[in-house]
Amino acid sequence: MDYQYTNSVTVQLITGTLFLEPSRNLKRPLSFKHYDAHEDENLFMLANRFYGETSMWYPIAKFSSVIDPTNIPVGTTLLLPVYNDKSPEDLFV
């Protein structure tokens, strides 16, 4: 696993290897929404849930100081960046 997020993250699955490219959208966010991680969640599923694209895992990891996007301790408060052109869905309040 590439913990530096330099190019892509390699995830070993039972069905094979999956390469996940980080989003290059690292401009300064307008604001953040807070989300507390639940059991069995990872940044890829949360990025897909809130932004509709898994590549947004990288900004979440960067601003939340998450080292391993596949292993988030329960209760970890994540910062979901809000941009002009991309905002997490209001699925939580």
Biopython code that builds the backbone (N, CA, C, O; Angstrom):
import numpy as np
from Bio.PDB.StructureBuilder import StructureBuilder

atoms = [
    (1, "MET", "N", (0.851, -1.172, 0.000)),
    (1, "MET", "CA", (0.000, 0.000, 0.000)),
    (1, "MET", "C", (0.893, 1.229, 0.000)),
    (1, "MET", "O", (1.886, 1.275, 0.725)),
    (2, "ASP", "N", (0.555, 2.206, -0.791)),
    (2, "ASP", "CA", (1.324, 3.442, -0.906)),
    (2, "ASP", "C", (0.758, 4.462, 0.072)),
    (2, "ASP", "O", (-0.256, 5.101, -0.206)),
    (3, "TYR", "N", (1.415, 4.613, 1.217)),
    (3, "TYR", "CA", (0.902, 5.510, 2.235)),
    (3, "TYR", "C", (1.256, 6.961, 1.974)),
    (3, "TYR", "O", (0.777, 7.840, 2.691)),
    (4, "GLN", "N", (2.081, 7.244, 0.972)),
    (4, "GLN", "CA", (2.443, 8.622, 0.669)),
    (4, "GLN", "C", (1.505, 9.241, -0.347)),
    (4, "GLN", "O", (1.587, 10.445, -0.593)),
    (5, "TYR", "N", (0.622, 8.467, -0.942)),
    (5, "TYR", "CA", (-0.360, 8.960, -1.909)),
    (5, "TYR", "C", (0.304, 9.639, -3.112)),
    (5, "TYR", "O", (-0.259, 10.576, -3.677)),
    (6, "THR", "N", (1.477, 9.180, -3.501)),
    (6, "THR", "CA", (2.193, 9.851, -4.579)),
    (6, "THR", "C", (1.570, 9.608, -5.939)),
    (6, "THR", "O", (1.415, 10.553, -6.712)),
    (7, "ASN", "N", (1.212, 8.393, -6.253)),
    (7, "ASN", "CA", (0.625, 8.093, -7.553)),
    (7, "ASN", "C", (-0.718, 7.393, -7.416)),
    (7, "ASN", "O", (-1.743, 7.904, -7.868)),
    (8, "SER", "N", (-0.709, 6.240, -6.799)),
    (8, "SER", "CA", (-1.944, 5.503, -6.621)),
    (8, "SER", "C", (-1.805, 4.603, -5.404)),
    (8, "SER", "O", (-0.708, 4.406, -4.881)),
    (9, "VAL", "N", (-2.906, 4.075, -4.975)),
    (9, "VAL", "CA", (-2.919, 3.125, -3.871)),
    (9, "VAL", "C", (-3.246, 1.770, -4.455)),
    (9, "VAL", "O", (-4.182, 1.640, -5.243)),
    (10, "THR", "N", (-2.494, 0.773, -4.080)),
    (10, "THR", "CA", (-2.741, -0.584, -4.523)),
    (10, "THR", "C", (-3.448, -1.325, -3.400)),
    (10, "THR", "O", (-2.940, -1.400, -2.281)),
    (11, "VAL", "N", (-4.607, -1.865, -3.697)),
    (11, "VAL", "CA", (-5.377, -2.600, -2.707)),
    (11, "VAL", "C", (-5.476, -4.046, -3.176)),
    (11, "VAL", "O", (-5.916, -4.315, -4.294)),
    (12, "GLN", "N", (-5.068, -4.969, -2.323)),
    (12, "GLN", "CA", (-5.150, -6.385, -2.647)),
    (12, "GLN", "C", (-6.510, -6.921, -2.198)),
    (12, "GLN", "O", (-6.827, -6.919, -1.009)),
    (13, "LEU", "N", (-7.299, -7.373, -3.155)),
    (13, "LEU", "CA", (-8.605, -7.953, -2.868)),
    (13, "LEU", "C", (-8.573, -9.435, -3.199)),
    (13, "LEU", "O", (-7.683, -9.894, -3.915)),
    (14, "ILE", "N", (-9.520, -10.173, -2.692)),
    (14, "ILE", "CA", (-9.605, -11.595, -3.008)),
    (14, "ILE", "C", (-9.761, -11.794, -4.514)),
    (14, "ILE", "O", (-9.231, -12.748, -5.083)),
    (15, "THR", "N", (-10.490, -10.889, -5.146)),
    (15, "THR", "CA", (-10.752, -11.001, -6.584)),
    (15, "THR", "C", (-9.615, -10.462, -7.447)),
    (15, "THR", "O", (-9.682, -10.546, -8.673)),
    (16, "GLY", "N", (-8.573, -9.910, -6.829)),
    (16, "GLY", "CA", (-7.443, -9.386, -7.582)),
    (16, "GLY", "C", (-6.957, -8.070, -7.014)),
    (16, "GLY", "O", (-7.348, -7.659, -5.922)),
    (17, "THR", "N", (-6.101, -7.421, -7.774)),
    (17, "THR", "CA", (-5.513, -6.161, -7.344)),
    (17, "THR", "C", (-6.294, -4.999, -7.919)),
    (17, "THR", "O", (-6.678, -5.020, -9.088)),
    (18, "LEU", "N", (-6.529, -3.995, -7.109)),
    (18, "LEU", "CA", (-7.248, -2.800, -7.526)),
    (18, "LEU", "C", (-6.336, -1.601, -7.316)),
    (18, "LEU", "O", (-5.790, -1.416, -6.228)),
    (19, "PHE", "N", (-6.171, -0.793, -8.342)),
    (19, "PHE", "CA", (-5.356, 0.417, -8.238)),
    (19, "PHE", "C", (-6.289, 1.613, -8.172)),
    (19, "PHE", "O", (-7.124, 1.801, -9.057)),
    (20, "LEU", "N", (-6.158, 2.406, -7.152)),
    (20, "LEU", "CA", (-7.033, 3.557, -6.955)),
    (20, "LEU", "C", (-6.215, 4.829, -7.081)),
    (20, "LEU", "O", (-5.279, 5.057, -6.315)),
    (21, "GLU", "N", (-6.570, 5.642, -8.040)),
    (21, "GLU", "CA", (-5.870, 6.901, -8.274)),
    (21, "GLU", "C", (-6.432, 7.989, -7.366)),
    (21, "GLU", "O", (-7.648, 8.090, -7.206)),
    (22, "PRO", "N", (-5.561, 8.805, -6.769)),
    (22, "PRO", "CA", (-6.059, 9.917, -5.959)),
    (22, "PRO", "C", (-6.562, 11.051, -6.828)),
    (22, "PRO", "O", (-6.084, 11.252, -7.944)),
    (23, "SER", "N", (-7.519, 11.783, -6.314)),
    (23, "SER", "CA", (-7.984, 12.991, -6.985)),
    (23, "SER", "C", (-6.894, 14.045, -6.886)),
    (23, "SER", "O", (-6.227, 14.151, -5.857)),
    (24, "ARG", "N", (-6.711, 14.808, -7.917)),
    (24, "ARG", "CA", (-5.717, 15.881, -7.895)),
    (24, "ARG", "C", (-6.347, 17.196, -7.430)),
    (24, "ARG", "O", (-5.717, 18.251, -7.503)),
    (25, "ASN", "N", (-7.585, 17.126, -6.954)),
    (25, "ASN", "CA", (-8.320, 18.304, -6.502)),
    (25, "ASN", "C", (-7.855, 18.670, -5.093)),
    (25, "ASN", "O", (-8.504, 18.312, -4.109)),
    (26, "LEU", "N", (-6.721, 19.392, -4.997)),
    (26, "LEU", "CA", (-6.184, 19.730, -3.691)),
    (26, "LEU", "C", (-6.176, 21.230, -3.429)),
    (26, "LEU", "O", (-5.450, 21.714, -2.561)),
    (27, "LYS", "N", (-6.980, 21.953, -4.179)),
    (27, "LYS", "CA", (-7.066, 23.384, -3.904)),
    (27, "LYS", "C", (-7.687, 23.591, -2.521)),
    (27, "LYS", "O", (-8.262, 22.673, -1.938)),
    (28, "ARG", "N", (-7.560, 24.783, -2.027)),
    (28, "ARG", "CA", (-8.067, 25.094, -0.692)),
    (28, "ARG", "C", (-9.595, 24.991, -0.669)),
    (28, "ARG", "O", (-10.271, 25.630, -1.475)),
    (29, "PRO", "N", (-10.137, 24.191, 0.250)),
    (29, "PRO", "CA", (-11.597, 24.058, 0.344)),
    (29, "PRO", "C", (-12.239, 25.329, 0.900)),
    (29, "PRO", "O", (-11.602, 26.116, 1.600)),
    (30, "LEU", "N", (-13.512, 25.503, 0.570)),
    (30, "LEU", "CA", (-14.279, 26.625, 1.123)),
    (30, "LEU", "C", (-14.542, 26.405, 2.609)),
    (30, "LEU", "O", (-14.498, 27.340, 3.409)),
    (31, "SER", "N", (-14.812, 25.164, 2.955)),
    (31, "SER", "CA", (-15.090, 24.793, 4.340)),
    (31, "SER", "C", (-14.985, 23.274, 4.442)),
    (31, "SER", "O", (-14.570, 22.599, 3.499)),
    (32, "PHE", "N", (-15.362, 22.761, 5.586)),
    (32, "PHE", "CA", (-15.341, 21.315, 5.825)),
    (32, "PHE", "C", (-16.635, 20.898, 6.499)),
    (32, "PHE", "O", (-17.257, 21.673, 7.225)),
    (33, "LYS", "N", (-17.025, 19.666, 6.247)),
    (33, "LYS", "CA", (-18.095, 19.039, 7.010)),
    (33, "LYS", "C", (-17.432, 17.942, 7.828)),
    (33, "LYS", "O", (-16.494, 17.294, 7.364)),
    (34, "HIS", "N", (-17.913, 17.738, 9.031)),
    (34, "HIS", "CA", (-17.349, 16.710, 9.905)),
    (34, "HIS", "C", (-18.186, 15.440, 9.807)),
    (34, "HIS", "O", (-19.411, 15.483, 9.703)),
    (35, "TYR", "N", (-17.491, 14.320, 9.844)),
    (35, "TYR", "CA", (-18.171, 13.023, 9.809)),
    (35, "TYR", "C", (-17.407, 12.073, 10.714)),
    (35, "TYR", "O", (-16.184, 11.974, 10.610)),
    (36, "ASP", "N", (-18.103, 11.375, 11.598)),
    (36, "ASP", "CA", (-17.481, 10.391, 12.478)),
    (36, "ASP", "C", (-17.580, 9.009, 11.842)),
    (36, "ASP", "O", (-18.673, 8.537, 11.529)),
    (37, "ALA", "N", (-16.438, 8.370, 11.656)),
    (37, "ALA", "CA", (-16.366, 7.067, 10.994)),
    (37, "ALA", "C", (-17.061, 5.988, 11.808)),
    (37, "ALA", "O", (-16.998, 5.967, 13.037)),
    (38, "HIS", "N", (-17.726, 5.096, 11.088)),
    (38, "HIS", "CA", (-18.402, 3.947, 11.693)),
    (38, "HIS", "C", (-17.602, 2.681, 11.397)),
    (38, "HIS", "O", (-16.635, 2.697, 10.636)),
    (39, "GLU", "N", (-18.029, 1.595, 12.013)),
    (39, "GLU", "CA", (-17.353, 0.309, 11.826)),
    (39, "GLU", "C", (-17.387, -0.117, 10.359)),
    (39, "GLU", "O", (-18.393, 0.067, 9.673)),
    (40, "ASP", "N", (-16.290, -0.682, 9.892)),
    (40, "ASP", "CA", (-16.146, -1.236, 8.542)),
    (40, "ASP", "C", (-16.238, -0.193, 7.431)),
    (40, "ASP", "O", (-16.565, -0.544, 6.298)),
    (41, "GLU", "N", (-15.963, 1.069, 7.720)),
    (41, "GLU", "CA", (-15.941, 2.091, 6.678)),
    (41, "GLU", "C", (-14.498, 2.353, 6.262)),
    (41, "GLU", "O", (-13.569, 2.196, 7.054)),
    (42, "ASN", "N", (-14.329, 2.755, 5.009)),
    (42, "ASN", "CA", (-13.019, 3.168, 4.534)),
    (42, "ASN", "C", (-13.192, 4.422, 3.687)),
    (42, "ASN", "O", (-14.317, 4.794, 3.352)),
    (43, "LEU", "N", (-12.097, 5.070, 3.342)),
    (43, "LEU", "CA", (-12.196, 6.335, 2.624)),
    (43, "LEU", "C", (-12.755, 6.190, 1.224)),
    (43, "LEU", "O", (-13.379, 7.121, 0.715)),
    (44, "PHE", "N", (-12.549, 5.051, 0.592)),
    (44, "PHE", "CA", (-13.052, 4.858, -0.766)),
    (44, "PHE", "C", (-14.580, 4.827, -0.782)),
    (44, "PHE", "O", (-15.214, 5.463, -1.624)),
    (45, "MET", "N", (-15.164, 4.080, 0.159)),
    (45, "MET", "CA", (-16.630, 4.002, 0.204)),
    (45, "MET", "C", (-17.224, 5.339, 0.645)),
    (45, "MET", "O", (-18.285, 5.729, 0.158)),
    (46, "LEU", "N", (-16.557, 6.043, 1.556)),
    (46, "LEU", "CA", (-17.076, 7.337, 1.993)),
    (46, "LEU", "C", (-16.979, 8.383, 0.890)),
    (46, "LEU", "O", (-17.889, 9.195, 0.727)),
    (47, "ALA", "N", (-15.888, 8.372, 0.134)),
    (47, "ALA", "CA", (-15.746, 9.311, -0.989)),
    (47, "ALA", "C", (-16.830, 9.050, -2.027)),
    (47, "ALA", "O", (-17.404, 9.989, -2.579)),
    (48, "ASN", "N", (-17.106, 7.791, -2.291)),
    (48, "ASN", "CA", (-18.160, 7.448, -3.244)),
    (48, "ASN", "C", (-19.530, 7.857, -2.708)),
    (48, "ASN", "O", (-20.371, 8.363, -3.452)),
    (49, "ARG", "N", (-19.745, 7.639, -1.429)),
    (49, "ARG", "CA", (-21.042, 7.975, -0.809)),
    (49, "ARG", "C", (-21.299, 9.483, -0.816)),
    (49, "ARG", "O", (-22.391, 9.925, -1.176)),
    (50, "PHE", "N", (-20.307, 10.265, -0.425)),
    (50, "PHE", "CA", (-20.521, 11.699, -0.250)),
    (50, "PHE", "C", (-20.239, 12.539, -1.490)),
    (50, "PHE", "O", (-20.806, 13.621, -1.642)),
    (51, "TYR", "N", (-19.369, 12.056, -2.380)),
    (51, "TYR", "CA", (-19.021, 12.837, -3.563)),
    (51, "TYR", "C", (-19.426, 12.175, -4.877)),
    (51, "TYR", "O", (-19.429, 12.807, -5.933)),
    (52, "GLY", "N", (-19.767, 10.892, -4.791)),
    (52, "GLY", "CA", (-20.133, 10.181, -6.014)),
    (52, "GLY", "C", (-18.939, 9.726, -6.834)),
    (52, "GLY", "O", (-19.106, 9.301, -7.977)),
    (53, "GLU", "N", (-17.732, 9.806, -6.271)),
    (53, "GLU", "CA", (-16.532, 9.317, -6.956)),
    (53, "GLU", "C", (-15.474, 8.931, -5.932)),
    (53, "GLU", "O", (-15.164, 9.694, -5.017)),
    (54, "THR", "N", (-14.930, 7.737, -6.104)),
    (54, "THR", "CA", (-13.972, 7.220, -5.128)),
    (54, "THR", "C", (-12.651, 7.969, -5.133)),
    (54, "THR", "O", (-11.913, 7.904, -4.150)),
    (55, "SER", "N", (-12.328, 8.676, -6.205)),
    (55, "SER", "CA", (-11.048, 9.384, -6.260)),
    (55, "SER", "C", (-10.955, 10.511, -5.235)),
    (55, "SER", "O", (-9.863, 11.021, -4.982)),
    (56, "MET", "N", (-12.065, 10.904, -4.650)),
    (56, "MET", "CA", (-12.047, 11.965, -3.636)),
    (56, "MET", "C", (-11.551, 11.467, -2.279)),
    (56, "MET", "O", (-11.561, 12.220, -1.305)),
    (57, "TRP", "N", (-11.116, 10.203, -2.203)),
    (57, "TRP", "CA", (-10.547, 9.690, -0.958)),
    (57, "TRP", "C", (-9.312, 10.485, -0.558)),
    (57, "TRP", "O", (-9.054, 10.672, 0.631)),
    (58, "TYR", "N", (-8.553, 10.951, -1.533)),
    (58, "TYR", "CA", (-7.290, 11.605, -1.232)),
    (58, "TYR", "C", (-7.461, 12.925, -0.478)),
    (58, "TYR", "O", (-6.796, 13.116, 0.540)),
    (59, "PRO", "N", (-8.327, 13.850, -0.930)),
    (59, "PRO", "CA", (-8.505, 15.071, -0.131)),
    (59, "PRO", "C", (-9.017, 14.794, 1.284)),
    (59, "PRO", "O", (-8.633, 15.479, 2.232)),
    (60, "ILE", "N", (-9.879, 13.793, 1.421)),
    (60, "ILE", "CA", (-10.368, 13.448, 2.764)),
    (60, "ILE", "C", (-9.193, 12.981, 3.620)),
    (60, "ILE", "O", (-9.048, 13.404, 4.767)),
    (61, "ALA", "N", (-8.358, 12.111, 3.059)),
    (61, "ALA", "CA", (-7.195, 11.596, 3.796)),
    (61, "ALA", "C", (-6.238, 12.718, 4.160)),
    (61, "ALA", "O", (-5.764, 12.799, 5.293)),
    (62, "LYS", "N", (-5.958, 13.580, 3.196)),
    (62, "LYS", "CA", (-5.004, 14.672, 3.430)),
    (62, "LYS", "C", (-5.478, 15.610, 4.533)),
    (62, "LYS", "O", (-4.714, 15.912, 5.450)),
    (63, "PHE", "N", (-6.708, 16.071, 4.463)),
    (63, "PHE", "CA", (-7.192, 17.040, 5.439)),
    (63, "PHE", "C", (-7.556, 16.408, 6.778)),
    (63, "PHE", "O", (-7.629, 17.105, 7.790)),
    (64, "SER", "N", (-7.785, 15.095, 6.796)),
    (64, "SER", "CA", (-8.131, 14.398, 8.036)),
    (64, "SER", "C", (-6.927, 13.714, 8.671)),
    (64, "SER", "O", (-7.048, 13.104, 9.733)),
    (65, "SER", "N", (-5.762, 13.813, 8.025)),
    (65, "SER", "CA", (-4.531, 13.168, 8.508)),
    (65, "SER", "C", (-4.687, 11.662, 8.669)),
    (65, "SER", "O", (-4.209, 11.081, 9.643)),
    (66, "VAL", "N", (-5.355, 11.039, 7.715)),
    (66, "VAL", "CA", (-5.528, 9.587, 7.716)),
    (66, "VAL", "C", (-4.356, 8.969, 6.963)),
    (66, "VAL", "O", (-4.060, 9.369, 5.837)),
    (67, "ILE", "N", (-3.692, 8.004, 7.575)),
    (67, "ILE", "CA", (-2.537, 7.371, 6.950)),
    (67, "ILE", "C", (-2.951, 6.192, 6.080)),
    (67, "ILE", "O", (-2.458, 6.051, 4.960)),
    (68, "ASP", "N", (-3.843, 5.347, 6.573)),
    (68, "ASP", "CA", (-4.277, 4.166, 5.824)),
    (68, "ASP", "C", (-5.741, 4.344, 5.427)),
    (68, "ASP", "O", (-6.616, 4.251, 6.288)),
    (69, "PRO", "N", (-6.036, 4.599, 4.140)),
    (69, "PRO", "CA", (-7.414, 4.842, 3.717)),
    (69, "PRO", "C", (-8.327, 3.629, 3.838)),
    (69, "PRO", "O", (-9.547, 3.763, 3.746)),
    (70, "THR", "N", (-7.754, 2.452, 4.042)),
    (70, "THR", "CA", (-8.572, 1.245, 4.157)),
    (70, "THR", "C", (-8.889, 0.890, 5.605)),
    (70, "THR", "O", (-9.694, -0.006, 5.859)),
    (71, "ASN", "N", (-8.265, 1.582, 6.556)),
    (71, "ASN", "CA", (-8.455, 1.253, 7.967)),
    (71, "ASN", "C", (-8.635, 2.539, 8.768)),
    (71, "ASN", "O", (-7.661, 3.209, 9.113)),
    (72, "ILE", "N", (-9.890, 2.876, 9.060)),
    (72, "ILE", "CA", (-10.193, 4.074, 9.831)),
    (72, "ILE", "C", (-10.781, 3.634, 11.167)),
    (72, "ILE", "O", (-11.816, 2.969, 11.188)),
    (73, "PRO", "N", (-10.150, 3.987, 12.270)),
    (73, "PRO", "CA", (-10.713, 3.609, 13.566)),
    (73, "PRO", "C", (-12.120, 4.187, 13.768)),
    (73, "PRO", "O", (-12.397, 5.327, 13.395)),
    (74, "VAL", "N", (-12.986, 3.387, 14.357)),
    (74, "VAL", "CA", (-14.362, 3.826, 14.642)),
    (74, "VAL", "C", (-14.310, 5.092, 15.486)),
    (74, "VAL", "O", (-13.554, 5.177, 16.453)),
    (75, "GLY", "N", (-15.126, 6.075, 15.107)),
    (75, "GLY", "CA", (-15.201, 7.321, 15.847)),
    (75, "GLY", "C", (-14.234, 8.394, 15.382)),
    (75, "GLY", "O", (-14.290, 9.525, 15.866)),
    (76, "THR", "N", (-13.336, 8.060, 14.439)),
    (76, "THR", "CA", (-12.420, 9.057, 13.905)),
    (76, "THR", "C", (-13.220, 10.149, 13.215)),
    (76, "THR", "O", (-14.063, 9.863, 12.365)),
    (77, "THR", "N", (-12.960, 11.401, 13.577)),
    (77, "THR", "CA", (-13.647, 12.517, 12.935)),
    (77, "THR", "C", (-12.901, 12.879, 11.662)),
    (77, "THR", "O", (-11.731, 13.263, 11.691)),
    (78, "LEU", "N", (-13.602, 12.749, 10.545)),
    (78, "LEU", "CA", (-13.034, 13.060, 9.242)),
    (78, "LEU", "C", (-13.485, 14.443, 8.798)),
    (78, "LEU", "O", (-14.608, 14.861, 9.081)),
    (79, "LEU", "N", (-12.619, 15.135, 8.115)),
    (79, "LEU", "CA", (-12.956, 16.433, 7.538)),
    (79, "LEU", "C", (-13.245, 16.234, 6.060)),
    (79, "LEU", "O", (-12.348, 15.895, 5.288)),
    (80, "LEU", "N", (-14.491, 16.444, 5.665)),
    (80, "LEU", "CA", (-14.894, 16.314, 4.273)),
    (80, "LEU", "C", (-14.839, 17.700, 3.638)),
    (80, "LEU", "O", (-15.643, 18.565, 3.987)),
    (81, "PRO", "N", (-13.900, 17.931, 2.707)),
    (81, "PRO", "CA", (-13.758, 19.267, 2.127)),
    (81, "PRO", "C", (-14.935, 19.650, 1.239)),
    (81, "PRO", "O", (-15.499, 18.815, 0.530)),
    (82, "VAL", "N", (-15.292, 20.926, 1.293)),
    (82, "VAL", "CA", (-16.357, 21.484, 0.467)),
    (82, "VAL", "C", (-15.706, 22.438, -0.528)),
    (82, "VAL", "O", (-15.020, 23.383, -0.139)),
    (83, "TYR", "N", (-15.929, 22.181, -1.814)),
    (83, "TYR", "CA", (-15.403, 23.025, -2.877)),
    (83, "TYR", "C", (-16.569, 23.662, -3.633)),
    (83, "TYR", "O", (-17.706, 23.208, -3.503)),
    (84, "ASN", "N", (-16.305, 24.696, -4.414)),
    (84, "ASN", "CA", (-17.341, 25.311, -5.254)),
    (84, "ASN", "C", (-17.986, 24.287, -6.167)),
    (84, "ASN", "O", (-19.209, 24.241, -6.301)),
    (85, "ASP", "N", (-17.154, 23.464, -6.797)),
    (85, "ASP", "CA", (-17.643, 22.521, -7.799)),
    (85, "ASP", "C", (-17.892, 21.121, -7.255)),
    (85, "ASP", "O", (-18.365, 20.252, -7.987)),
    (86, "LYS", "N", (-17.585, 20.893, -5.993)),
    (86, "LYS", "CA", (-17.746, 19.555, -5.426)),
    (86, "LYS", "C", (-17.968, 19.667, -3.930)),
    (86, "LYS", "O", (-17.126, 20.183, -3.194)),
    (87, "SER", "N", (-19.111, 19.175, -3.499)),
    (87, "SER", "CA", (-19.457, 19.244, -2.087)),
    (87, "SER", "C", (-20.040, 17.906, -1.659)),
    (87, "SER", "O", (-20.780, 17.283, -2.420)),
    (88, "PRO", "N", (-19.716, 17.456, -0.449)),
    (88, "PRO", "CA", (-20.324, 16.212, 0.013)),
    (88, "PRO", "C", (-21.839, 16.371, 0.108)),
    (88, "PRO", "O", (-22.345, 17.421, 0.502)),
    (89, "GLU", "N", (-22.530, 15.338, -0.250)),
    (89, "GLU", "CA", (-23.995, 15.357, -0.162)),
    (89, "GLU", "C", (-24.410, 15.549, 1.291)),
    (89, "GLU", "O", (-23.714, 15.110, 2.206)),
    (90, "ASP", "N", (-25.525, 16.193, 1.493)),
    (90, "ASP", "CA", (-26.018, 16.418, 2.842)),
    (90, "ASP", "C", (-26.776, 15.191, 3.346)),
    (90, "ASP", "O", (-27.983, 15.235, 3.587)),
    (91, "LEU", "N", (-26.027, 14.093, 3.498)),
    (91, "LEU", "CA", (-26.638, 12.864, 3.969)),
    (91, "LEU", "C", (-26.573, 12.761, 5.490)),
    (91, "LEU", "O", (-27.107, 11.824, 6.083)),
    (92, "PHE", "N", (-25.924, 13.718, 6.099)),
    (92, "PHE", "CA", (-25.795, 13.709, 7.543)),
    (92, "PHE", "C", (-25.863, 15.158, 8.016)),
    (92, "PHE", "O", (-25.574, 16.089, 7.265)),
    (93, "VAL", "N", (-26.246, 15.324, 9.264)),
    (93, "VAL", "CA", (-26.293, 16.661, 9.845)),
    (93, "VAL", "C", (-25.749, 16.587, 11.250)),
    (93, "VAL", "O", (-25.689, 17.602, 11.944)),
]
sb = StructureBuilder()
sb.init_structure("model")
sb.init_model(0)
sb.init_chain("A")
sb.init_seg("    ")
for serial, (resi, resn, name, xyz) in enumerate(atoms, 1):
    if name == "N":
        sb.init_residue(resn, " ", resi, " ")
    sb.init_atom(name, np.array(xyz, "f"), 0.0, 1.0, " ", f" {name:<3s}", serial, name[0])
structure = sb.get_structure()
